[in-house]
Amino acid sequence: MAGKKEPHIVVKNMTLAYGDHVVQQNVSFTVNQGDVFIIMGGSGCGKSTIMRGLTGLKPPSTGEILYNGVDFYGSDEFGDRIRRSFGVMFQSGALWSSMTLAENVALPLEQYTDLKPDQIRKIVSLKLSLVGLGGFEDYYPSQISGGMCKRAGVARAMAMDPEVLFFDEPSAGLDPVSARLLDDLILQLQDSLKTTMVVVTHELASIFAIASNSVFLDPETKTAIAHGDPKKLLAESNDPKVINFLTRGQGKEAVHA
Amino acid sequence: MKTEPAQTAAVAIEHPFPDTLLLRFSGNWRIGSRIPSLDEVGRQLPADGGVKKITFETAGLTGWDSELLVFLTDLKRQLTDQWIEVDPTGLPEGVSKLMAIASAVPEKTDTGGESPHKPFLTRVGEDTTAFFQTVTEMLAFIGDAVLSFIRLLTGKARFRRVDFVALLRECGADALPIVSMISLLVGLILAFVGAIQLMMFGAQLYVADLVGIAMVRVLGAVMTGIIMTGRTGAAFAAQLGTMQVNEELDALETLGIAPMDFLVLPRMLALTVMMPLLCLYADLMGILGGLVVGVSMLDISLAEYYVETKNAIGMTNLWIGLFHGVVFGVLVSLSGCLRGIQCGRSASAVGEATTSAVVTGIVSIVVATALITLLCNIIGI
């Protein structure tokens, strides 16, 4: 990917804590326009909490998050406008269970646009078919499989043609083939829509397949200890924790052998 | 089903060398079989102070599972304390491997599990702070609900009309059968109990006054309130609680849709609108119950009962009853939604939220009734 990329999301010295319990402190990183950005780290290191911070669910105790230079938590007005510029796919899909898939995808459109029901229905069908769920408009979340729920979650996140898409553990709980298909979907969407993607995951296969940039969170020092393309990190990093993670605990030699 | 031949688990202790103890295991060492106690081995030890090493022989062992492992782990712990070496070579391969795995990571003593016995004062202090926190949360929620209502009036709060209509049906028409049954029976009971007393004075006719005033002024509303707490308040808590567990509330929030506007407000409105209507219906059913007793047992004619009831009730009582209904509607939906939104992120938390919603609902209904009665007394209506 040629050309210098503009920073899209800038996180400055963010500290996230539940009460007295600090999850991550002084985390700083930059997500550029069009990046597939991975937030990685071992289980329990605070990946999902960082994402909650980025998506407005968990205000940081200190630090700033800037979207295109605007402070997310600076004011309610900016916050609301920024919220409308991103979509979030939750770990379990988090579809509203009392609504059909079509209604799930349609809700943001109904809330924030003046489109006619007819136009909304067309957009909804398009988004569902983009994630391979064409024809499932009238199904309820309880009637489809976990993998389909996740894909429907992606369709809902894309409903408003967002500038940023967040994915919380997209491959968790999926079989390898479905996980791969979801990775491919992320890449295809990135390629055609040029959306910035932020993905929380610890699946190595996914990380190497889709990432163009990343941040590595360390649970012991409670902060980010590495930044950059995971493939480069694997080749160039000297930090044993990062190498250990990226090689499934086997060390560089085992991978190159 | 075939049972295995009874082979009792046994361990024989031998001394092949002066500083070595050989444990010869035999029989079936499985969970459920009777196994020798560790003390037997222990008792052999102090007598032979020179023992430095323990070995095993398991040719006679016919079966083993965790029972043998627990026995050996206990033994090993005891022996290690006494600086005696344990040589696992004589054990079956699986057993020695499992023992190695179990002892690979030292047991953690600081896993942070809270000690169950806290001093009395600590508990009092914790409960007090927790109580104030609950009160603060409740007030904050009520404040949020009021703000949300103001947003609705200024056209900023959004919820789906379909949801609201469905909620109206759920809070209204769907509750009619149960409200009918309970109110009718309460009317019957009131009439029965009253009739026995009033007959002593030959004043049976006043059963109509008794039932009419009691139902319309307070009982119709209280019974409906309690029914709706169990039926709808609990449902609200469970619905919102499950949505919390399932990250559905988070999904709304990331879209910039406040759960307060989208979920709580329509629920509160629906129940507050339907509650007085249900109360009115409950009043009618209660009076019908009284009528059945009056006409069938007390020889009061239909017309007499109707006129007596009509003269007794009056508009003031009716308005007071409806006012109860509105207040209960707010209280029941508020406690249901509050507990649902506060729900933790596990299945058991949903259960607790539901229970808590019903308890909060019923307590607040009774307290509110007492307050309203007192207030009516003071202003003399």
Contacts between the chains, C-beta under 8 A, distances in Angstrom:
chain1	res1	chain2	res2	distance
A	52	B	250	7.8
A	55	B	254	4.9
A	56	B	253	7.1
A	56	B	254	6.3
A	57	B	250	5.5
A	57	B	253	6.0
A	57	B	254	6.5
A	79	B	256	8.0
A	80	B	256	5.0
A	83	B	254	6.5
A	83	B	255	6.7
A	83	B	256	4.0
A	84	B	255	7.8
A	84	B	256	6.0
A	86	B	254	7.6
A	88	B	251	7.0
A	88	B	254	4.5
A	90	B	247	4.6
A	90	B	250	6.6
A	90	B	251	6.0
A	91	B	247	7.1
A	92	B	246	6.6
A	92	B	247	6.3
A	94	B	246	5.9
A	94	B	247	3.7
A	94	B	248	5.3
A	94	B	250	6.5
A	94	B	251	4.3
A	95	B	248	7.4
A	95	B	251	7.8
A	96	B	243	7.5
A	96	B	248	5.3
A	96	B	251	7.1
A	96	B	252	7.8
A	97	B	242	7.6
A	97	B	243	7.5
A	97	B	246	6.8
A	97	B	248	6.9
A	98	B	163	7.9
A	98	B	239	7.9
A	107	B	160	7.7
A	107	B	255	7.5
A	107	B	257	7.9
A	108	B	255	5.3
A	110	B	160	7.5
A	111	B	158	5.7
A	111	B	255	7.2
A	111	B	257	6.1
A	156	B	251	7.7
